Amino acid sequence: MQTKSGRGDPPTNGQLRQLVRAAGDGDQIAKLLILDFFEQEIDDLSRFMRMPRDEAKQALALELLELIRLKAEEMATVGRCAEQQAVYAVANNE
């Protein structure tokens, strides 16, 4: 993951969770912010795909949006992020 985007500091974990929830609820701005944050990674990874670069970028962005949608659904169902349910997180919160 990039440490700094070209437009300021990256979101914190809490901010990223909020963006994922908002994007899952259909917030287009949240989706664009997430895509903007991962733009460099999408660009880098698209070089390794055997298809035209623009198509590879679109495929990666679409897959990221699908993952965000699934994660948002999971967060809504469970009510909290998966990291908080992990054994190490539960042990540290007791």
C-alpha angles and dihedrals in degrees: 000000000000117000096215133016121217091253103055140293119345118253119268120243090263092049091048090051089052091049091050091050092047092046090049088054089055101264103158093195091056090051091051092048091052092047089048091051092052096038095109093049091049090050092048095047094046089068091068097053121096098232136074110302096240091052091048091052091050092049092050093046091049091049090049091051090049091051090049091051092050092046091049090052090049092049091049092049096046096031096227143049121282093240090066091056096049116115093245092050093048091048091051094048095055 
